Amino acid sequence: MSHNHGIEEPSIEALIEEQRRLASSKLLFKRVIGSLIVAGLLKQKLALLSNEAVGQLMFDVVWNVIDVSSPELAICQIATERLLNSPSVVKSTKENVTQ
């Protein structure tokens, strides 16, 4: 168990906003290095999420910024549907019902 000595870890939403802020910085160092550091922290937090939670983030965050006519939208739609309907989500739900 890690101890953060009273320092609250940033939420996924806070990391997303911080990375967006850094990516639009006029300072090259912040834009490149800052964005990479925050992206690394975000990846660590995302790796801990369930498929359902990742699918929900794709729906809530990614779909809002993708152009409706882009191929990325179709890819994200399929990925989101798979993540939200993945066997691990179904298994977790069945396990919760039987407990």
N, C-alpha and C positions, 0 to 999 in steps of 0.2 A: 504494500500500500504506500503510495507516495504522499508525502506531507508537503503542503504548500505554505505552511506557516502563516495562515490567515489570509493569504492572497487568493482571491477568487479567480478560477480559470475562466477565460472568456468563452462565451457560448458560440455555437456554430454560426448563429446569425450575426453576432458581433464580429467574428473573424471574416465572414463574407463581406460585411460592410467595410471593415478595415482594409481588406484586400482591394476592394473597389476604390476606396479613397486613395490608397497608395498608387494604384495603377493609373490614376489620373493626375498624380502629382507632377508639378513642373520640374521638380528636382530629380535628375536621372538616378541618383543613388537610392532615393526612396522608391521610385518607380520600379527599379530592377531588384535591388537587394531586399528592400522592405517587402515587396510583393512576394518574392521567393520565400522569405522567412515565414510570412503569414500563410502562404500556400502550404508549406510543410506542416505547420501546426494544424491547418484545416484538414489536410489529408490524414493526419494522425487521428483526429476526432472522428472523421467520416469512416475510417476503417473499423471503428468500434461500434458503428450503428448496424442495426438489423437491415435486411433487404427492404422491408416495409418502410422504415424510416428514411432510407436513401431514396426510395421511390417517391415518398411524400415530399422530400426536399426537391427532387427533380420537378415535381408538379408545381410546388409552391414558388421555387426560386428560378429554375432554368426556363420553364415555359414562359415566364413573364418577359424574358429578354430575347427570345428567339423570334426571328422574322417568320411570319405565318407561311410565306412562300418558300422557305428554305428547306433543304433536305434534312438539316439538323432537327427540325421539328418532328419529322416522321421518325427519325432514329430515336429521339427522346420519348416520343409517344410509346413506341414499342418497348423500349427499355423500362420505362415507368410501369407500363402494364405488366411486364414480366416480373419486375421487382415487387410490385404490390400484390401479385398473385402467385408468387413463388412458393414451391413446396415447403420451404423452411418457415414461411409465414403460416401456411396451413398447419404444419406440424406443431408450431408453437401454439397456435390457437387450440388445436386438439389437446395438447398437453395441458393447457390452462383449464380446459373444460373438465378434464378427468381428475384434476387435483382438488 
